[in-house]
Amino acid sequence: MQSKSSSIHLSRAFQYLKPYKKQISWAAIALVFTAGLSLGLVQYVRIIVDQGFVASSTASLNQALIGFLIIAILQALGTFARFYWVSWLGERVTADIRKAVYSHIIGLHPGYFESNLSGEIQSRITTDTTLIQTVIGSSASIALRNILILIFGTMFLFITNPRLTSVVMICIPLVVGPILFFGRRVRRLSRSSQDEIANVGAYVGESILQIKTVQAYNHQEYDRAQFGAHVEAALKVALARIWTRSILITVVTTLVFCAVALMIWVGGQDVINGDMSAGELTAFVVYAFMVAMAVAAISTVISELQRAAGALERLMELLYAENEITAPAHPKTFNGKPKGALALNGLSFSYPSRPEIRALDQITLNIEPGENVALVGPSGAGKSTLFDLILRFYDPQAGAITLDGIDIRELDPMELRRHIAVVSQQPAMFTGNVWDNIRYGRPDASDDAVRQAAESAYASDFISELPDTYDSYLGEVGVRLSGGQKQRLAIARAILKDPEILLLDEATSALDAESERQVQLALEQLMQNRTSLIIAHRLATVMNVDRIVVLDRGRLIAQGSHRELMQDCALYANLANLQFSDPMADSLGDIKQTPPARVANN
């Protein structure tokens, strides 16, 4: 089964070589050319010994040396061509694989990343592809060249002295056997080694990304110990691989040179007895050395090829990972812009990592175009899950969501999301400047449109105070901005996108009182004539929406105005009384209503 899987991965990888047949041809010609010249040089060595040294002929010696130099120069030119085209192929194919893997990964459904660490994926795209580039651009070329030398060198051995060549034929199985035996083990260890290295990278990435939390909790010593354990685990596997590879090289090299020593002894007896010339023995010994070194080189390269095979498997697993959220074969389209009518019909959903827990249970809800609806309830009630399903990050196990009467599963996900903007409680910022982050949802927007969006989100004042205003670099995940500044940039991003549907996840939670008032005015202006869903933990921010929907444990338990819910829904009334009677309850009300085990399931 493992062999079948490996052959499938290998055949898939070869698809990336197909577009470059011309370059492969040039590399192959150069490869054969240089291997042939290397073998041809040996014949000049024979002539130099027999006709130059033994015959004491200066003319023959000079002629042979001239031919030797011409072939040497041609071989140098051939080596240049071989090295260039093989290296070019390595870089080109690696770049293509990197782009293909990233292009596929960036489109996978979010559920895939629940069980696959981002650091490990990053390691595969960078470290593993670099290893493949080394193999294609160097090791594979060395292996092919030495295989040619092995084959044709053996043929020349037969031509030079068939009796001595029989010794070579006896020794070859003794050398190839260990290569095959140890090679499979090296491959298994190489795969394990790459996995452990990926774990190291993932741990580093997570620690650095959360460096403030790490240091705030004085977690450095524990993280150092954990990182050390990951490194030692990677080292242990690497040392096992190196040990196996060292044994392979030692065994092969010993066997090869024992065979060469035997051939020299047998050949020396023939020269002493007058059955062959000194030049023929010299040529035979050189050919034997070339064949021996070719076998030794192949045994070394095989270890690299086995490592690359392990890396290739990891990459192909990413490249062919199944995407559970895809566009239908014939997606439906809207007749113009959608109006924004959302309908949730009998919606039930469980996350793939928690299939036994219903995040949503039989939710039915109709939202009219332009209606502003607030979603409230304890943490773990399913509010954020609803957003995920509306954006079609996941598909429900039962029920359906329609937009203007069209089941969103019948739409291309990109077409669906083109009409939705999201402002989350912890907005995502990307490495780059202010322009890049506001334009994220509309890359072709003009500078004036970006500035206008920033002003509408009340972000222009703090942007003007940044060192380079809109050109200011924000750092990784916007580390140079405060929470409120990030949120205003995220609101500006949504304003610039100008969507039909807004999803607001407590969009003003990180703002001070004055900024919140200003942004609330901007959001109210933005929400006019747009369908808006607002996740609200602070009920004071949503008392004036068109409708409030109360969720609890994945179920819709009540809906109506603030006044109606205060009378008819005990859960809502309890949350409201906690928040409006106790200022500290503004952030604690949800938690007090929820058992600790369910807090993390929002």
C-alpha atoms as one frame of an Amber mdcrd trajectory, in Angstrom:
protein
   0.000   0.000   0.000   2.836   2.390   0.877   4.559   1.606  -2.443   1.336
   2.255  -4.375   0.834   5.575  -2.566   4.420   6.595  -3.284   4.072   5.816
  -6.988   0.892   7.906  -7.129   2.663  10.860  -5.493   5.607  10.445  -7.861
   3.388  10.387 -10.958   1.614  13.510  -9.725   4.936  15.263  -9.213   6.068
  14.393 -12.746   3.139  16.452 -14.051   5.139  19.547 -13.111   7.993  18.512
 -15.397   5.826  18.063 -18.493   5.667  21.762 -19.515   9.469  21.902 -19.694
  10.248  19.156 -22.214  12.594  21.458 -24.132  14.699  22.230 -21.059  14.669
  18.549 -20.033  15.950  17.645 -23.497  18.832  20.103 -23.254  19.714  18.841
 -19.779  19.546  15.206 -20.958  21.770  15.909 -23.974  24.323  17.660 -21.772
  24.120  14.802 -19.274  24.791  12.090 -21.866  27.437  14.242 -23.541  29.463
  14.793 -20.356  29.129  11.157 -19.242  30.354   9.985 -22.665  33.299  12.365
 -22.626  34.275  11.184 -19.129  34.460   7.626 -20.401  36.254   8.758 -23.579
  39.002  10.413 -21.559  39.994   7.004 -20.223  40.892   5.815 -23.717  43.343
   8.688 -23.988  44.832   7.576 -20.679  45.386   4.115 -22.225  47.040   5.676
 -25.311  49.236   7.910 -23.147  50.475   4.905 -21.124  50.966   2.435 -24.002
  52.089   4.725 -26.838  53.647   7.484 -24.749  55.201   6.061 -21.591  55.763
   2.399 -22.489  56.705   3.037 -26.163  58.722   6.130 -25.166  57.189   8.085
 -28.117  57.142  11.837 -27.585  55.012  12.406 -30.712  52.361   9.904 -29.611
  52.401  11.383 -26.104  51.892  14.948 -27.423  49.114  13.861 -29.766  47.329
  11.983 -27.021  47.640  14.921 -24.610  46.190  17.332 -27.187  43.195  15.036
 -27.662  42.917  14.698 -23.892  42.794  18.516 -23.465  40.205  18.974 -26.241
  37.910  16.416 -24.650  38.468  17.988 -21.220  37.426  21.434 -22.550  34.342
  19.963 -24.256  33.469  18.213 -21.034  33.744  21.494 -19.108  31.343  23.161
 -21.578  28.971  20.204 -21.314  29.137  20.375 -17.536  28.209  24.064 -17.684
  25.150  23.278 -19.846  24.151  20.348 -17.630  24.484  22.316 -14.416  22.580
  25.316 -15.787  19.603  23.455 -17.226  19.276  21.000 -14.353  19.450  23.837
 -11.784  16.956  25.838 -13.856  14.555  22.900 -13.819  14.948  22.515 -10.060
  14.132  26.160  -9.368  11.306  26.330 -11.908   9.525  23.141 -10.837   9.908
  24.029  -7.151   8.365  27.447  -7.783   5.462  25.820  -9.637   4.845  23.308
  -6.841   4.982  26.063  -4.205   2.441  28.150  -6.105   0.172  25.161  -6.717
   0.224  24.058  -3.070  -0.410  27.568  -1.741  -3.154  28.185  -4.312  -4.893
  24.991  -3.218  -4.398  25.508   0.514  -5.693  29.089   0.491  -8.977  27.823
  -0.949  -9.537  24.916   1.465 -12.481  25.012   3.846 -11.665  26.362   7.349
 -12.496  22.990   8.896  -9.313  21.586   7.354  -7.229  23.868   9.565  -8.857
  22.599  12.743  -6.715  19.456  12.511  -3.714  20.796  10.536  -1.393  23.331
  12.152  -0.549  26.435  10.138   3.131  26.156  11.138   3.337  22.619   9.775
   1.704  23.686   6.512   4.178  26.547   6.245   7.068  24.126   6.835   5.847
  21.896   4.033   5.573  24.763   1.569   9.032  26.145   2.427  11.354  23.459
   3.837   9.986  20.501   1.880   9.950  22.329  -1.439  13.534  23.480  -0.844
  14.561  19.850  -0.360  12.826  18.881  -3.603  14.566  21.747  -5.408  17.930
  20.435  -4.205  17.128  16.962  -5.463  15.816  18.032  -8.874  18.519  20.650
  -9.326  21.437  18.538  -8.133  20.945  15.062  -6.701  18.815  13.711  -9.556
  21.375  14.965 -12.066  24.207  13.297 -10.133  22.240  10.064  -9.919  21.457
   9.977 -13.655  25.015  10.853 -14.618  26.423   8.093 -12.435  23.879   5.579
 -13.691  25.069   6.317 -17.234  28.689   5.950 -16.157  27.812   2.696 -14.370
  26.106   1.235 -17.460  28.545   2.381 -20.139  31.580   1.972 -17.878  30.608
  -1.666 -17.391  30.307  -2.040 -21.177  33.832  -0.620 -21.623  35.063  -3.033
 -18.970  33.714  -5.917 -21.032  35.384  -4.548 -24.151  38.698  -4.057 -22.340
  38.823  -7.416 -20.528  35.781  -9.728 -20.315  37.416 -12.028 -17.740  38.069
  -9.216 -15.286  34.574  -7.833 -15.859  33.090 -11.055 -14.509  34.503 -10.025
 -11.127  32.533  -6.774 -11.432  29.329  -8.664 -12.247  29.755 -10.812  -9.148
  30.326  -7.769  -6.934  27.441  -5.568  -8.224  24.628  -7.519  -6.455  26.646
  -7.370  -3.221  26.687  -3.571  -3.511  23.116  -2.990  -4.750  21.587  -5.195
  -2.030  22.494  -2.914   0.907  21.370   0.129  -1.109  17.875  -1.302  -1.511
  17.697  -2.574   2.065  18.859   0.595   3.821  17.205   2.940   1.293  13.679
   2.038   2.401  14.554   2.671   6.043  16.140   6.020   5.164  12.935   7.022
   3.418  10.749   6.218   6.424  13.074   8.103   8.737  13.213  11.049   6.331
   9.434  11.394   6.417   9.470  11.277  10.220  12.314  13.804  10.297  10.380
  16.267   8.130   7.308  15.864  10.347   9.326  16.602  13.490  10.945  19.659
  11.869   7.472  20.902  10.964   6.431  20.552  14.626   9.431  22.661  15.648
   8.467  25.368  13.135   4.853  25.333  14.251   5.823  25.795  17.912   8.151
  28.689  17.103   5.534  30.418  14.970   2.843  30.141  17.624   5.103  31.377
  20.437   6.292  34.415  18.487   2.790  35.282  17.293   1.549  35.243  20.907
   4.724  36.733  22.422   2.884  39.259  24.616   0.763  36.522  26.188   3.826
  34.301  26.638   5.688  37.015  28.517   2.658  38.308  30.417   2.195  34.865
  31.961   5.943  34.294  32.477   5.630  31.230  30.290   9.120  31.479  28.791
  10.744  28.706  30.828   7.954  26.246  30.078   8.052  27.149  26.376  11.833
  26.738  26.317  11.445  23.276  27.819   8.677  22.345  25.378  10.618  23.704
  22.414  13.688  21.811  23.590  11.640  18.616  23.683  10.454  19.207  20.108
  14.012  19.908  18.953  15.363  16.807  20.693  12.629  14.685  19.112  13.576
  16.030  15.684  17.267  15.443  16.470  16.610  11.859  17.555  14.911  11.016
  14.262  17.591  12.876  12.271  20.385  11.012  14.052  18.673   7.690  13.332
  18.500   8.678   9.660  22.143   9.781   9.628  23.205   6.543  11.367  21.386
   4.440   8.778  22.775   6.502   5.912  26.322   6.287   7.358  26.077   2.494
   7.581  24.861   2.397   3.980  27.756   4.518   2.711  30.321   2.557   4.755
  29.111  -0.841   3.602  28.855   0.186  -0.057  32.236   1.929  -0.102  33.973
  -1.052   1.569  32.463  -3.532  -0.858  33.288  -1.356  -3.863  36.953  -0.907
  -3.026  37.350  -4.559  -2.082  36.079  -5.381  -5.563  38.519  -2.854  -7.106
  41.439  -4.362  -5.155  40.483  -7.817  -6.409  40.335  -6.564  -9.993  43.753
  -4.905  -9.722  45.251  -8.137  -8.381  43.759 -10.257 -11.171  44.680  -7.666
 -13.808  48.211  -7.342 -12.456  48.678 -11.076 -12.900  47.594 -10.727 -16.566
  50.087  -7.892 -17.170  52.894  -9.901 -15.558  52.003 -12.906 -17.722  51.814
 -10.733 -20.864  48.072 -11.301 -21.445  47.270  -7.540 -21.421  49.198  -4.274
 -21.747  49.920  -1.806 -18.985  47.722   0.764 -20.758  44.807  -1.663 -20.926
  45.166  -2.451 -17.224  45.368   1.276 -16.440  42.224   1.946 -18.511  40.473
  -1.007 -16.876  41.387   0.176 -13.385  40.214   3.735 -14.188  36.944   2.364
 -15.578  36.603   0.186 -12.513  37.195   3.187 -10.269  34.648   5.211 -12.253
  32.089   2.420 -11.954  32.907   2.024  -8.255  32.607   5.750  -7.590  29.378
   5.810  -9.599  27.914   3.094  -7.383  29.115   4.922  -4.248  27.664   8.209
  -5.519  24.346   6.536  -6.344  24.174   5.035  -2.861  24.702   8.501  -1.378
  22.216  10.179  -3.684  19.615   7.513  -3.025  19.481   8.710   0.583  18.771
  12.239  -0.671  16.185  10.918  -3.096  14.510   9.026  -0.261  14.386  12.217
   1.804  12.878  14.033  -1.160  10.340  11.247  -1.588   9.206  11.789   2.007
   8.966  15.538   1.458   7.129  14.967  -1.813   4.537  12.809  -0.082   3.885
  15.572   2.451   3.491  18.164  -0.306   1.219  16.004  -2.416  -0.962  15.371
   0.639  -1.465  19.130   0.859  -1.907  19.598  -2.860  -4.571  16.903  -3.103
  -6.310  17.561   0.207 -10.027  17.453  -0.436 -11.915  20.728  -0.243 -15.328
  20.184   1.304 -16.590  23.622   0.234 -16.572  23.874  -3.543 -18.543  25.640
  -6.253 -21.219  23.537  -7.983 -20.616  22.437 -11.573 -23.171  24.960 -12.799
 -23.452  27.688 -10.134 -26.440  29.971 -10.060 -26.018  33.748 -10.284 -27.993
  36.731  -9.090 -29.994  38.851 -11.487 -28.048  42.008 -10.729 -27.208  42.763
  -7.116 -28.914  40.640  -4.466 -31.440  42.429  -2.267 -30.129  40.744   0.867
 -33.044  38.520   1.917 -31.623  35.790   4.157 -33.557  32.699   5.222 -32.380
  29.978   7.597 -34.545  26.868   7.302 -34.233  24.064   9.871 -30.497  24.663
  10.258 -28.518  22.072  12.249 -24.746  21.904  12.434 -21.886  20.258  14.358
 -18.214  21.130  13.901 -16.107  18.324  12.336 -13.842  18.270  15.397 -16.870
  17.995  17.753 -19.458  15.931  15.865 -21.260  14.888  19.041 -22.105  18.502
  20.010 -24.812  20.430  18.160 -23.542  23.982  17.652 -26.862  24.828  15.972
 -30.078  22.869  16.391 -33.064  23.377  14.068 -32.655  27.138  13.561 -35.337
  28.758  11.401 -35.093  32.499  10.812 -36.171  34.866   8.019 -34.398  38.200
   7.604 -35.871  40.792   5.267 -33.739  42.914   2.911 -32.317  45.907   4.775
 -33.338  44.544   8.176 -30.961  44.942  11.137 -30.997  41.857  13.358 -29.028
  41.388  16.564 -27.967  37.937  17.792 -27.645  37.715  21.566 -27.185  34.908
  24.036 -24.626  33.222  26.281 -21.214  32.231  24.966 -21.533  28.951  23.103
 -25.061  29.757  21.958 -24.095  29.503  18.257 -23.895  33.154  17.219 -20.462
  32.999  15.571 -21.342  29.632  14.080 -24.246  31.250  12.249 -21.800  33.726
  10.706 -19.554  30.849   9.597 -22.462  29.115   7.881 -23.741  32.289   6.192
 -20.241  32.788   4.779 -20.290  29.085   3.826 -17.113  28.240   5.671 -19.001
  25.059   6.546 -22.094  23.320   5.202 -24.863  22.354   7.638 -25.685  18.716
   8.289 -29.383  19.571   7.976 -31.392  22.487   6.677 -30.392  25.250   4.305
 -29.516  28.939   4.038 -30.914  30.940   1.134 -29.978  34.375  -0.151 -32.709
  35.967  -2.247 -34.299  32.537  -2.514 -31.147  30.779  -3.777 -29.569  28.057
  -1.637 -26.058  29.357  -0.988 -24.689  25.871  -1.795 -25.858  26.480  -5.368
 -23.706  29.620  -5.592 -19.995  29.901  -6.192 -18.588  30.635  -2.681 -16.605
  33.557  -4.111 -19.780  35.042  -5.597 -21.569  34.651  -2.248 -18.779  36.281
  -0.241 -18.475  39.122  -2.743 -21.712  40.520  -1.307 -20.786  40.147   2.392
 -18.494  42.174   4.637 -17.355  41.100   8.096 -16.161  43.159  11.043 -15.099
  40.847  13.843 -14.478  41.409  17.520 -10.769  40.779  16.931 -10.253  42.138
  13.411  -7.558  40.593  11.237  -4.726  42.870  10.170  -2.178  41.833   7.574
   1.498  42.617   7.157   1.626  45.749   5.036   0.548  49.371   5.257  -2.768
  51.120   5.874  -3.614  51.196   2.169  -3.219  47.425   1.915  -5.402  46.674
   4.926  -8.303  48.943   4.031  -8.207  47.795   0.391  -8.247  44.131   1.412
 -11.841  43.607   0.295 -11.555  45.808  -2.794  -7.964  45.866  -4.137  -8.844
  48.104  -7.096 -10.229  50.942  -4.964  -8.817  54.418  -5.590  -6.854  56.374
  -2.992  -9.749  58.807  -2.615 -12.186  55.949  -1.936  -9.843  54.564   0.731
  -9.532  57.954   2.408 -13.299  58.444   2.342 -13.844  55.005   3.920 -11.313
  55.837   6.638 -13.082  59.116   7.382 -16.461  57.373   7.556 -14.995  54.914
  10.054 -13.457  57.774  12.071 -10.001  56.321  11.403  -8.497  59.228   9.454
  -7.430  61.148  12.581  -5.208  58.402  14.012  -3.957  57.465  10.528  -2.748
  61.049  10.004  -0.745  60.754  13.231   1.100  57.611  12.099   4.749  58.153
  10.996   3.980  57.682   7.285   0.182  58.134   7.439  -1.394  55.717   4.941
   2.018  54.315   3.968   2.806  53.320   7.557   3.876  49.710   8.034   1.588
  48.047  10.592   3.750  45.042  11.499   2.706  41.411  11.706  -1.034  41.087
  12.494  -1.104  44.862  13.021   1.067  44.688  16.136   1.772  48.444  15.972
  -1.902  49.369  16.382  -4.158  49.424  19.405  -7.275  47.267  19.515  -9.534
  50.224  18.781  -7.405  51.341  15.837  -7.532  47.853  14.332 -11.301  47.813
  14.675 -11.723  51.154  12.937  -9.527  49.987  10.046 -11.666  46.851   9.803
 -14.796  48.997   9.678 -13.205  51.167   6.981 -12.447  47.950   5.055 -16.129
  46.952   5.254 -17.302  50.440   4.256 -15.013  50.393   1.216 -16.332  46.993
   0.101 -19.891  48.402   0.037 -21.649  45.021   0.505 -25.312  44.061   0.560
 -24.933  42.093   3.803 -22.999  43.112   6.916 -21.870  40.695   9.604 -20.790
  42.608  12.709 -19.291  40.654  15.597 -19.363  43.156  18.489 -17.711  45.631
  16.111 -17.326  48.435  18.658 -16.192  46.391  21.653 -12.578  47.610  21.613
 -13.353  51.325  21.363 -13.364  53.980  24.044 -16.622  55.804  24.724 -16.008
  58.701  22.312 -14.718  56.494  19.487 -17.570  54.068  20.045 -20.095  56.868
  19.674 -18.482  58.051  16.447 -18.138  54.577  14.947 -21.676  53.671  16.021
 -22.903  56.644  13.994 -20.811  55.480  11.030 -22.162  51.936  11.350 -25.744
  53.150  11.579 -25.178  55.117   8.379 -23.519  52.092   6.763 -26.314  49.705
   7.803 -29.028  51.745   6.140 -30.660  49.762   3.307 -28.350  46.826   4.022
 -29.131  43.511   5.666 -27.132  43.505   8.888 -26.558  40.801  11.476 -24.925
  41.949  14.693 -23.504  39.670  17.368 -23.962  41.584  20.601 -22.744  40.863
  24.085 -23.422  44.411  25.275 -27.159  44.818  24.900 -26.958  48.604  25.077
 -25.441  48.661  21.586 -28.379  46.860  19.926 -31.488  48.113  21.718 -32.557
  50.086  18.632 -32.168  47.385  15.960 -35.193  46.128  14.046 -35.208  42.772
  15.798 -33.282  40.906  18.492 -32.869  37.133  18.222 -31.994  35.188  21.378
 -29.962  31.979  21.057 -29.101  29.448  23.748 -27.228  26.160  23.346 -27.651
  26.249  19.585 -31.408  26.870  19.645 -33.432  29.959  18.789 -35.544  30.538
  21.912 -37.029  33.989  21.321 -37.089  37.025  19.016 -38.577  40.478  19.112
 -37.836  44.006  20.323 -35.969  44.815  23.525 -39.214  45.670  25.277 -40.945
  42.464  24.135 -38.038  40.257  25.126 -37.777  41.848  28.569 -41.331  40.633
  29.152 -41.365  37.307  27.314 -37.782  35.864  27.550 -36.350  35.109  30.976
 -32.815  34.567  29.652 -32.758  37.907  27.842 -34.270  39.719  30.820 -31.678
  38.192  33.125 -28.810  39.262  30.820 -30.248  42.770  30.546 -30.769  43.138
  34.294 -27.204  41.998  34.976 -25.725  44.476  32.500 -27.871  47.506  33.198
 -27.775  47.122  36.976 -24.048  46.385  37.285 -21.465  48.245  35.122 -18.995
  45.393  35.610 -21.502  42.953  34.180 -21.088  44.559  30.785 -18.420  42.004
  30.013 -19.307  39.293  32.529 -23.024  38.763  31.890 -22.556  36.095  29.264
 -20.131  34.030  31.293 -22.359  34.053  34.389 -25.126  32.499  32.321 -23.029
  29.736  30.843 -21.558  26.558  32.370 -17.740  26.704  32.214 -17.488  23.659
  29.945 -19.409  25.466  27.177 -17.726  28.846  27.214 -15.182  27.867  24.554
 -17.764  26.592  22.077 -18.875  29.910  20.641
